[in-house]
Amino acid sequence: MKSSKGVDRLGSKSGDIVKIDARGVYYRELNAQLRELADSSVAKVELHNVYGQRYIGTDLDRPIQVDIYGTPGNDLGAFMDGPRIIVHGNAQDGCGNTMNNGEIIVHGHAGDILGFSMRGGKVFVRDDVGYRVGIHMKEYQDKIPVVVIGGTAQDFLGEYMAGGVLIILGLNLKPDEYHRANFIGTGMHGGVIYVRGQVHDYQLGKEVGVAELEAADSATVKKHVIEYASHFGQDPSTILQGKFIKLFPRWLRPYGRLYAY
């Protein structure tokens, strides 16, 4: 049945699936509809014909699933606190900006500054990501943000990272091919980056140390790789056969000396 312009409501009141044609719908109107549906305890919303609308899912704080068909614009899931967003395609810049909780799953590639200031929740990207991914990621109270990238990244991966877990799998790289990013972990002073594959020393920020995985690291990687594989129909055992290294901050306050007398 049609409940309003461009909205199809299917199912019972407690288990609704709502389909919205987002073609030409301004992002503020689209988000208002999402908030109204979340407040009405709708379980799942499908957004069709999404063409670059920004801020989809901003401030949503209910356990609702939003499936996006198309390409959402910048700041997808910004300040989100609980929902699951699944993008059946690519995502633009700023995905998961200051996200507090929930999941964003991208069946394609994503742009720059993914996970910017993210302090909780999880983001899974099937393919590549852009520049400055994981910048200012931080842990907040008992929250540990997680970003898993199936492909590779551009420069400044994990820049100023203060907490959380960032995993880059390089599944689209050839066996002898190195990751592309330079300045990895520049300014990093917390959290951890796990890299499957190879990087040169010159690609790392001066604050970054390199180590083999210990038992706790391997358990963390295995847990999140299994979850990544479940989202994208891949075999986690094949992924886990690859060689991983651990990147960690050598100092907790890399710029503290600039302000000390």
Protein Blocks (a to p, Z undefined) as FASTA:
>chain_A
ZZbghiacedjfklcccdddfehpafklmmmmmmmmmmnopabdcdehiehiahihihia
cdcddddedjddehihihiahiacddebdddehihiaiabdcdddebdddehehiaiagd
jdddfbdcdehihiaiacehjaccddddfbbcdehihiaiabdjdddeklmbcfklccfb
ghihihiagdjdddedjddfklpcfkbccddddfklmmmmmmmmmmmmmmnopafklmmm
pccdddddfbfblmlmmmcZZ
